[in-house]
Amino acid sequence: MDMEAQQCVMLNVVAETTCNILKYMMKIDGTLNSMDAMTHPPPQVLIIASVRFAGDINGLLSCAVEQGLGQDLVANMMSMEVGSVVDPGLVDSAIGELVNIIAGNTLADEKCQKLKVSLTPPELSIVRQADAAYDNSQVSQLIELPEIDGEIRLTLTDMLFPGDVFSGSH
């Protein structure tokens, strides 16, 4: 399996894992959509949480949400009404924890569980006037959340696979 195919497999595992976490942890149904940066420009202000993979695979997983959606996700996690005002620090922390949960559960998936990989603690950033440019070193997936009118952007950047990690020849 070539590098591009492995990126797609990894992105699919991450996206499916994210949908499962949203469904079972937060009772929110998500819909997977292929992301086209030109037709789905990012919102102007994003909360981005990232973790790095190191080991049998290397790279960066980022989870980006619009600030208002971050508030709604945290309200949901805390059994509050959607639209409730939540402390911004709590929102940042929760989005960081969400990407950590996504990464950990991705590595527990049957396609990844034989890989020896460590994760860095989540890093947070706030991006204003996000650039919609698409970089060839990344693959992305949108997860639409119609129940709370939002979307989560998952991006894998600079993924390196030493050999064919998904068929066991690494």
Residue pairs with C-beta under 8 A, 6 or more apart in sequence:
1 9
1 164
1 166
1 167
3 159
3 160
3 161
6 159
6 161
6 164
6 165
6 166
7 139
7 156
7 159
7 161
8 139
9 111
9 166
10 57
10 106
10 112
10 156
10 159
11 139
11 140
11 141
11 154
11 156
12 141
13 106
13 109
13 111
13 112
14 61
14 102
14 103
14 106
14 141
14 154
14 156
15 32
15 141
15 143
15 154
16 32
16 109
17 102
17 105
17 106
17 109
18 30
18 63
18 102
18 143
18 152
18 154
19 29
19 30
19 32
19 143
20 105
21 98
21 101
21 102
21 105
22 28
22 29
22 30
22 143
22 145
22 152
23 29
23 30
25 77
25 101
26 73
26 76
26 77
27 76
28 73
28 76
28 145
28 147
28 148
29 145
29 146
29 147
30 143
30 144
30 145
30 152
31 143
31 144
31 145
31 146
32 141
32 142
32 143
33 141
33 142
33 143
33 144
34 141
34 142
35 140
35 141
35 142
35 153
37 132
37 133
37 134
37 140
38 132
38 134
40 142
40 151
41 130
41 132
42 64
42 127
42 130
42 132
42 153
43 66
43 130
44 128
44 129
44 130
45 66
45 67
45 126
45 127
45 128
45 129
45 130
46 64
46 65
46 66
46 67
46 126
46 127
46 130
46 153
47 64
47 65
47 66
47 67
47 70
47 91
47 92
47 95
47 124
47 125
47 126
48 62
48 63
48 64
48 124
48 125
48 126
48 127
49 62
49 63
49 64
49 92
49 95
49 96
49 98
49 99
49 100
49 122
49 123
49 124
50 60
50 61
50 62
50 63
50 99
50 122
50 123
50 125
51 60
51 61
51 99
51 100
51 103
51 119
51 120
51 121
51 122
51 123
52 58
52 59
52 60
52 61
52 119
52 120
53 59
53 60
53 61
53 103
53 117
53 118
53 119
53 159
54 117
54 118
54 119
54 120
55 115
55 116
55 117
55 118
56 115
56 116
56 117
56 161
56 162
56 165
56 170
57 115
57 117
57 159
57 160
57 161
57 165
58 158
58 159
58 160
59 156
59 157
59 158
59 159
59 160
60 155
60 156
60 157
60 158
61 99
61 102
61 103
61 106
61 154
61 155
61 156
62 99
62 153
62 154
62 155
62 156
62 157
63 95
63 98
63 99
63 102
63 152
63 153
63 154
64 127
64 152
64 153
64 155
65 73
65 95
65 150
65 151
65 152
65 153
66 150
66 151
67 91
67 126
68 150
69 145
69 148
69 150
69 151
69 152
70 91
70 92
70 94
70 95
71 83
71 84
71 85
71 86
71 91
72 82
72 83
72 148
72 150
73 91
73 94
73 95
73 98
73 148
73 150
74 86
74 90
74 91
74 94
75 81
75 82
75 83
75 84
75 86
76 82
76 148
77 94
78 86
80 86
82 148
92 124
92 126
95 124
96 122
96 123
96 124
97 122
99 122
100 119
100 121
100 122
102 154
103 119
104 119
106 112
107 113
107 115
107 117
107 119
111 166
114 168
115 165
134 140
135 157
137 157
137 158
138 155
138 156
138 157
138 158
139 155
139 156
139 159
140 153
140 154
140 155
140 156
141 153
141 154
141 155
142 151
142 152
142 153
142 154
143 151
143 152
143 153
143 154
144 150
144 151
145 151
145 152
161 170
162 170
163 169
163 170
164 170
